[in-house]
Amino acid sequence: MRRVLSAAGLAALLGTLAVAAGDGEPPSTTTQPAGAPNKPASNLDYWLSRAKPAQTQPSTSQAGEMPQAGRNPFRTEGNFSRADAVPGVVQLSNNKLLPGGIYTTRDKDLLVWVEDEKRWRRVPLLTVLSITAVVVENKMEQVWRWKEMGVPERVYTGEEYPSRRLLWKVHLIDDSTITGAIKGQPISVENGQATSGPFVLHERVRGKVGQSLSDLVTVKKIIVSRRLMEEASADAKGRQKPASSAPAGS
């Protein structure tokens, strides 16, 4: 015969389950004194009652002004005339340092041909930490001409010119590197009112007849860094200061 719970028995069973699921105390049926805070129905209600609204910070931008997408993060107003210039130092093969704002053709990315991947890689200058020249070949070439029209025979004149073949290793801000050929990318450096360059990043550079390998000046390394730019600029200004005259009687 099936056992049927009475209404009183069902109420007692539900009370027991509530005690087991809660903190071990049966629900109180007494009313709280006037002025006493209401006891939260659960832990969630307790923490929600103590939560404070998030404090908002006043916007530093003007009303209606939106962040500029793709804005140069290195840009400091008044530093460079080119808004797309990045601060850094260009080191030439004769070890001369050129600090200032570095830029290339406006709205043009670096184009690097990666032979292993058989494809071009587009690299925005803003994503670059450094560009290093990798010398593949550095030698003197002899000047020659064809002996006669239609005769495939070379005649060497005895003159020479320097020749250099290069690959370029590009270090990106995500710490990855791309090594490949750059086929004619101009790089200029702005420092105050003066501009150096453009220096063309190429896969092969040749000098003039009569020059030596040391006379062939090409880009050795480009480093994007405001700190290095400022240090190199301060060092250059220090060397340009005239030597103070020696005191009398020294």
Residue pairs with C-beta under 8 A, 6 or more apart in sequence:
5 13
15 26
15 27
18 26
18 27
19 25
19 26
32 38
32 39
40 46
40 49
61 67
72 83
72 84
72 85
72 86
72 126
73 126
74 86
74 87
74 126
74 224
74 226
75 83
79 85
79 87
79 101
80 100
80 101
80 103
80 190
81 101
81 190
82 101
82 103
82 106
82 190
84 103
84 106
84 125
84 126
85 100
85 101
85 102
85 103
85 190
86 101
86 102
86 103
86 125
86 126
86 128
86 224
87 100
87 101
87 102
87 224
87 225
87 226
87 229
87 230
88 99
88 100
88 102
88 222
88 223
88 224
88 225
88 226
88 228
88 229
89 97
89 98
89 99
89 222
89 223
89 225
89 228
89 229
89 232
90 97
90 98
90 102
90 187
90 189
90 196
90 197
90 199
90 219
90 221
90 222
91 97
91 98
91 219
91 220
91 221
91 222
91 223
92 98
92 199
92 217
92 218
92 219
92 220
93 133
93 216
93 217
93 218
93 219
93 220
94 214
94 217
95 220
96 217
97 232
97 235
97 236
98 189
98 191
98 196
99 189
99 191
99 228
99 229
99 230
99 232
99 233
99 236
100 189
100 190
100 191
100 192
100 196
100 229
100 233
101 189
101 190
101 191
102 125
102 187
102 188
102 189
102 190
102 222
102 224
103 125
103 187
103 188
103 190
104 110
104 125
104 185
104 186
104 187
104 188
105 185
105 186
109 122
109 123
109 124
109 125
110 122
110 123
110 124
110 125
110 128
110 131
110 170
110 182
110 185
111 120
111 121
111 122
111 123
111 182
111 183
111 185
112 120
112 121
112 123
112 168
112 170
112 178
112 180
112 181
112 182
113 119
113 120
113 121
113 180
113 181
113 182
113 183
114 120
114 121
114 178
114 179
114 180
115 180
115 181
121 178
121 180
123 170
123 172
123 178
125 224
127 172
127 173
127 174
128 170
128 171
128 172
128 173
128 222
128 224
129 171
129 172
129 173
129 223
129 224
130 170
130 171
130 221
130 222
130 223
130 224
131 168
131 169
131 170
131 171
131 201
131 219
131 221
131 222
132 168
132 169
132 171
132 220
132 221
132 222
133 166
133 167
133 168
133 169
133 218
133 219
133 220
133 221
134 166
134 167
134 168
134 169
134 179
135 164
135 165
135 166
136 165
136 166
136 167
137 163
137 164
137 165
138 162
138 163
138 164
138 165
138 213
139 162
139 163
139 213
140 160
140 161
140 162
140 163
140 212
140 213
141 160
141 161
141 162
141 163
141 206
142 156
142 157
142 158
142 159
142 160
143 156
143 157
143 158
143 159
143 160
143 161
143 209
144 154
144 155
144 156
144 157
145 154
145 155
145 157
146 152
146 153
146 154
146 155
147 153
147 154
147 155
159 209
159 210
160 209
160 210
161 206
161 207
161 208
161 209
161 210
161 211
162 206
162 207
162 211
162 212
162 213
162 215
162 216
163 204
163 205
163 206
163 207
163 216
164 204
164 205
164 206
164 213
164 216
164 218
165 203
165 204
166 201
166 202
166 203
166 204
166 205
166 218
167 179
167 180
167 181
167 203
168 179
168 180
168 181
168 182
168 201
169 177
169 178
169 179
170 177
170 178
170 179
171 177
172 178
181 203
182 201
182 202
182 203
183 202
183 203
184 200
184 201
184 202
185 200
185 201
185 202
186 197
186 198
186 199
186 200
186 201
187 197
187 198
187 199
187 200
187 201
187 219
187 222
188 195
188 196
188 197
188 198
188 199
189 195
189 196
189 197
191 233
199 218
199 219
201 219
205 216
205 218
206 216
207 215
207 216
208 215
